[in-house]
Amino acid sequence: MIDNAYDLTIIGAGPVGMYAAFYASLRKLNVKIIDSLPELGGQLQALYPGKFIYDIPGFPGIKAEKLVENLKKQMDTVEDNIEIVLNERVNYVRRNNIEGILEICTDKSCHYTKTVLITAGKGAFQARTLELPNEQEFYNIYYFVNDIERFKDKKVVIFGGGDSAVDWANMLNDVASSVTIVHRREKFRAHEHSVETMKNSKVNVLTNYTVDKLVGSRGEVKKVYIKSLDNEAVKELEVDDVIVLFGFLSSLGPIETWDLELESRSLLVDSNQQTNISGIYAAGDACIYPGKVKMITCGFGEAVIGINSIYGFLNPDKKNNAVFNSTLKGK
Ligand SMILES: Cc1cc2nc3c(=O)[nH]c(=O)nc-3n(C[C@H](O)[C@H](O)[C@H](O)COP(=O)(O)OP(=O)(O)OC[C@H]3O[C@@H](n4cnc5c(N)ncnc54)[C@H](O)[C@@H]3O)c2cc1C
């Protein structure tokens, strides 16, 4: 007899898993959350703690690390403790036939649960590079920006055309001595407002250019050569630091081998966030369905849908009412 099975175990303690844990506890489910990283917060804490996020409802702008701190505080507001397990990477989930309970095994131990919500994001991630032969020789090429002050009074060249490249260009504009953004297309794949802010600032915007070569000495890039895609003309840029923001290669890793239905390497879910395996749900960047947008706010909504579906799965006789504030401490 397994008597320590949780109602719900959440795999992945990024923003979506954290919010799901809070909401599940609000619905009086006893919940455990597991992450392979040593801290809560997923991509926000690991990849861009110092970056501002501008598209969270109710926050005109909030630093990623502050949003994680707020989510932690919100997890602390529920009466029942949420069991947090860090530094454990989940290797597999399997059904325990005798008990009808799911067994989740990590690199360190096994956990028992009635249902699972997978909020594992993109799994382990790796930054895309410039793909130049001498790129690895230089220490002043950054693929993640953690500490903005590192670039104080520096000449910075950013490669990329997505949201993070444009957001960092705007943020570094006030800190660095000069910021140049190089993008291989005319149009940026970023929020229109951020692009407009950048174009109206003193950021040097160079479009239709690609990197040609890096020149430096003693492990430090000093000059970047970029080539026009219109006429092949080469331009020389003096740099103190280079930031490459081409996105990430990612893999769900072991999760891809759990017989869960996948599409574009994400977990296919229905409108209840249910995967093809009964009792296993997914939300956030880990999941996919028609129209899916990989953003924090969409993940929060999916967490609510998923937890309410799980509640209904665990309590088929109860009416699946909305949440009661009385489960919050002091209410
Ligand atoms: C540079 C950058 C800027 C961004 N800016 C914005 C923005 O401004 N606005 C916005 O809405 N979105 C933004 N995003 C996207 C946003 O970060 C993601 O949509 C969000 O992090 C998804 O949250 P999640 O909880 O689903 O997954 P994640 O944040 O990826 O968290 C997943 C967690 O699961 C854990 N995990 C994975 N596999 C396992 C396993 N097998 N066992 C245990 N743990 C596991 C990981 O360690 C991780 O902690 C940005 C992303 C990047 C990279």
The ligand as an SDF file (V2000), in Angstrom:
LIG
                    3D

 53 58  0  0  0  0  0  0  0  0999 V2000
   15.5510   35.4900  -23.1210 C   0  0  0  0  0  0  0  0  0  0  0  0
   14.0650   35.2130  -22.9700 C   0  0  0  0  0  0  0  0  0  0  0  0
   13.1840   36.2380  -22.7910 C   0  0  0  0  0  0  0  0  0  0  0  0
   11.8030   35.9870  -22.6330 C   0  0  0  0  0  0  0  0  0  0  0  0
   10.9660   37.0330  -22.4420 N   0  0  0  0  0  0  0  0  0  0  0  0
    9.6330   36.7810  -22.2560 C   0  0  0  0  0  0  0  0  0  0  0  0
    8.7200   37.8520  -22.0510 C   0  0  0  0  0  0  0  0  0  0  0  0
    9.1020   39.0270  -22.0330 O   0  0  0  0  0  0  0  0  0  0  0  0
    7.3900   37.5450  -21.8760 N   0  0  0  0  0  0  0  0  0  0  0  0
    6.9230   36.2240  -21.8860 C   0  0  0  0  0  0  0  0  0  0  0  0
    5.7260   36.0030  -21.6910 O   0  0  0  0  0  0  0  0  0  0  0  0
    7.7860   35.2070  -22.1030 N   0  0  0  0  0  0  0  0  0  0  0  0
    9.1150   35.4410  -22.2920 C   0  0  0  0  0  0  0  0  0  0  0  0
    9.9740   34.4060  -22.5130 N   0  0  0  0  0  0  0  0  0  0  0  0
    9.4180   33.0350  -22.5460 C   0  0  0  0  0  0  0  0  0  0  0  0
    9.1500   32.5410  -21.1110 C   0  0  0  0  0  0  0  0  0  0  0  0
   10.3490   32.5690  -20.3550 O   0  0  0  0  0  0  0  0  0  0  0  0
    8.5830   31.1310  -21.1530 C   0  0  0  0  0  0  0  0  0  0  0  0
    7.3570   31.1560  -21.8660 O   0  0  0  0  0  0  0  0  0  0  0  0
    8.3580   30.6300  -19.7260 C   0  0  0  0  0  0  0  0  0  0  0  0
    9.5690   30.5250  -19.0140 O   0  0  0  0  0  0  0  0  0  0  0  0
    7.6750   29.2590  -19.7640 C   0  0  0  0  0  0  0  0  0  0  0  0
    7.4980   28.8720  -18.4350 O   0  0  0  0  0  0  0  0  0  0  0  0
    7.3900   27.3350  -18.0390 P   0  0  0  0  0  0  0  0  0  0  0  0
    7.1630   27.3230  -16.5600 O   0  0  0  0  0  0  0  0  0  0  0  0
    6.4190   26.6670  -18.9320 O   0  0  0  0  0  0  0  0  0  0  0  0
    8.8130   26.6920  -18.3940 O   0  0  0  0  0  0  0  0  0  0  0  0
   10.3020   27.0690  -17.9260 P   0  0  0  0  0  0  0  0  0  0  0  0
   10.4360   28.4420  -17.4710 O   0  0  0  0  0  0  0  0  0  0  0  0
   11.1760   26.5990  -19.0510 O   0  0  0  0  0  0  0  0  0  0  0  0
   10.5480   26.1130  -16.6680 O   0  0  0  0  0  0  0  0  0  0  0  0
   10.6280   24.7230  -16.8580 C   0  0  0  0  0  0  0  0  0  0  0  0
   11.3200   24.1030  -15.6540 C   0  0  0  0  0  0  0  0  0  0  0  0
   11.2410   22.6720  -15.7840 O   0  0  0  0  0  0  0  0  0  0  0  0
   12.4470   22.1020  -15.3430 C   0  0  0  0  0  0  0  0  0  0  0  0
   12.6090   20.7770  -15.9530 N   0  0  0  0  0  0  0  0  0  0  0  0
   12.6850   20.4830  -17.2790 C   0  0  0  0  0  0  0  0  0  0  0  0
   12.8180   19.1460  -17.4490 N   0  0  0  0  0  0  0  0  0  0  0  0
   12.8340   18.6090  -16.1830 C   0  0  0  0  0  0  0  0  0  0  0  0
   12.9670   17.2740  -15.6790 C   0  0  0  0  0  0  0  0  0  0  0  0
   13.0740   16.2080  -16.4950 N   0  0  0  0  0  0  0  0  0  0  0  0
   12.9740   17.0840  -14.3180 N   0  0  0  0  0  0  0  0  0  0  0  0
   12.8500   18.1620  -13.4570 C   0  0  0  0  0  0  0  0  0  0  0  0
   12.7300   19.4330  -13.8970 N   0  0  0  0  0  0  0  0  0  0  0  0
   12.7120   19.6560  -15.2350 C   0  0  0  0  0  0  0  0  0  0  0  0
   13.5010   23.0940  -15.7970 C   0  0  0  0  0  0  0  0  0  0  0  0
   14.6770   22.9670  -14.9870 O   0  0  0  0  0  0  0  0  0  0  0  0
   12.8020   24.4510  -15.5690 C   0  0  0  0  0  0  0  0  0  0  0  0
   13.0830   24.9940  -14.2980 O   0  0  0  0  0  0  0  0  0  0  0  0
   11.3230   34.6500  -22.6780 C   0  0  0  0  0  0  0  0  0  0  0  0
   12.2350   33.5820  -22.8630 C   0  0  0  0  0  0  0  0  0  0  0  0
   13.5880   33.8520  -23.0110 C   0  0  0  0  0  0  0  0  0  0  0  0
   14.5410   32.7150  -23.1890 C   0  0  0  0  0  0  0  0  0  0  0  0
  1  2  1  0
  2  3  1  0
  2 52  2  0
  3  4  2  0
  4  5  1  0
  4 50  1  0
  5  6  2  0
  6  7  1  0
  6 13  1  0
  7  8  2  0
  7  9  1  0
  9 10  1  0
 10 11  2  0
 10 12  1  0
 12 13  2  0
 13 14  1  0
 14 15  1  0
 14 50  1  0
 15 16  1  0
 16 17  1  0
 16 18  1  0
 18 19  1  0
 18 20  1  0
 20 21  1  0
 20 22  1  0
 22 23  1  0
 23 24  1  0
 24 25  2  0
 24 26  1  0
 24 27  1  0
 27 28  1  0
 28 29  2  0
 28 30  1  0
 28 31  1  0
 31 32  1  0
 32 33  1  0
 33 34  1  0
 33 48  1  0
 34 35  1  0
 35 36  1  0
 35 46  1  0
 36 37  1  0
 36 45  1  0
 37 38  2  0
 38 39  1  0
 39 40  1  0
 39 45  2  0
 40 41  1  0
 40 42  2  0
 42 43  1  0
 43 44  2  0
 44 45  1  0
 46 47  1  0
 46 48  1  0
 48 49  1  0
 50 51  2  0
 51 52  1  0
 52 53  1  0
M  END
$$$$
